[in-house]
Amino acid sequence: MAVRSCPHCKTEISAREAAARSNEIVCLKCATRLEVASGARTISTLAGLAAGAVAWQLSSGAAGDLGAVLPTLYAFLAFGIVSPLVLMFTANLRNAPALPTPLPAHPSAPAGHDAGGHGGHH
């Protein structure tokens, strides 16, 4: 299997880990958040779609009760097998974008102001 490395500390990250957790890889040595680069995702998706199209063409002439279902099943299986395999061999790691900071749904009330906003001081 191909081995990927962290761009910061050069720690090796397995191809299986890169394919399984493509959006949330964490380097074991420096704890940097990593993700698979978009170019490798595009290549693996196109290879999976091409494999699905070939599987569809090869099985589209099937006769019988399952003749209409088998091409779709084989295309789905071909995409599901080929796409992660190609990703395992072509994945390049890059820094993941920073996680967004959660904001409160409602701003907190200023000091000395009642929770309801209109206290009984009229």
C-alpha positions in Angstrom: 0.0 0.0 0.0 1.1 3.5 -0.7 2.0 5.6 2.4 1.2 9.3 2.8 3.1 11.7 5.0 2.2 14.7 7.1 3.3 17.9 5.4 4.6 19.3 8.7 6.5 16.6 10.5 6.7 13.9 7.7 5.1 11.2 9.8 3.8 8.4 7.7 0.1 8.0 7.5 -1.3 4.8 5.9 -3.2 4.9 2.7 -6.1 3.0 4.4 -6.3 5.8 7.0 -6.3 8.4 4.3 -9.1 6.7 2.4 -11.2 6.0 5.5 -10.9 9.4 7.1 -10.4 11.7 4.1 -11.9 14.8 5.8 -10.6 14.3 9.4 -7.1 12.9 9.5 -5.1 13.8 12.6 -1.3 13.4 12.5 -0.3 11.1 15.4 3.0 13.0 16.0 2.1 16.7 15.7 -1.7 16.5 16.0 -2.2 18.6 12.8 -5.6 18.3 11.1 -5.1 17.0 7.6 -7.4 16.1 4.7 -7.0 14.6 1.3 -6.4 17.1 -1.5 -9.3 17.8 -3.9 -7.3 16.7 -7.0 -7.0 13.2 -5.7 -10.7 13.1 -4.9 -11.5 14.2 -8.4 -9.3 11.6 -10.0 -10.8 8.8 -7.8 -14.3 10.0 -8.5 -13.8 10.0 -12.3 -12.1 6.6 -12.2 -15.1 5.2 -10.2 -17.6 6.8 -12.7 -15.6 5.3 -15.6 -15.6 1.9 -14.0 -19.3 2.2 -13.3 -20.0 3.1 -17.0 -17.9 0.1 -18.2 -19.8 -2.2 -15.8 -23.1 -0.8 -17.0 -22.2 -1.3 -20.7 -21.0 -4.9 -20.1 -24.1 -5.9 -18.2 -26.8 -3.9 -20.0 -27.6 -6.8 -22.4 -28.7 -9.2 -19.6 -32.0 -10.9 -20.1 -34.4 -12.2 -17.5 -36.2 -10.9 -14.5 -33.1 -9.0 -13.2 -32.1 -7.6 -16.6 -33.1 -4.1 -15.6 -31.6 -4.2 -12.2 -28.2 -5.8 -12.7 -26.6 -3.0 -14.7 -27.4 -0.5 -11.9 -26.1 -2.9 -9.2 -22.9 -3.7 -11.1 -22.3 0.0 -11.8 -22.8 0.9 -8.1 -20.5 -1.9 -7.0 -17.8 -0.9 -9.5 -17.9 2.7 -8.4 -17.8 1.7 -4.7 -14.7 -0.6 -5.3 -12.7 1.4 -7.8 -13.1 4.9 -6.3 -11.6 4.1 -2.8 -8.8 2.0 -4.4 -7.7 4.8 -6.7 -8.0 7.3 -3.7 -5.7 5.1 -1.7 -3.0 5.3 -4.3 -3.3 8.9 -5.4 -4.2 10.7 -2.1 -2.1 13.7 -1.2 -2.5 15.2 2.2 -2.9 18.9 2.9 -3.8 21.1 5.9 -7.4 21.0 6.7 -9.3 24.3 7.1 -9.7 25.5 10.6 -12.9 24.4 12.4 -15.5 27.2 12.7 -16.0 28.6 16.1 -19.5 28.0 17.4 -21.5 31.1 18.2 -24.3 31.3 20.7 -27.8 31.2 19.2 -28.9 34.3 21.2 -26.5 37.0 22.4 -26.2 37.2 26.1 -28.0 40.1 27.9 -25.9 43.0 29.1 -25.0 43.2 32.8 -27.8 44.6 35.0 -30.5 43.9 32.4 -33.3 41.5 33.2 -33.5 38.2 31.2 -36.9 39.2 29.7 -35.6 42.6 28.6 -38.4 44.5 30.2 -38.2 44.2 34.0 -40.9 45.4 36.4 -39.2 48.8 36.9 -41.8 51.0 35.0 
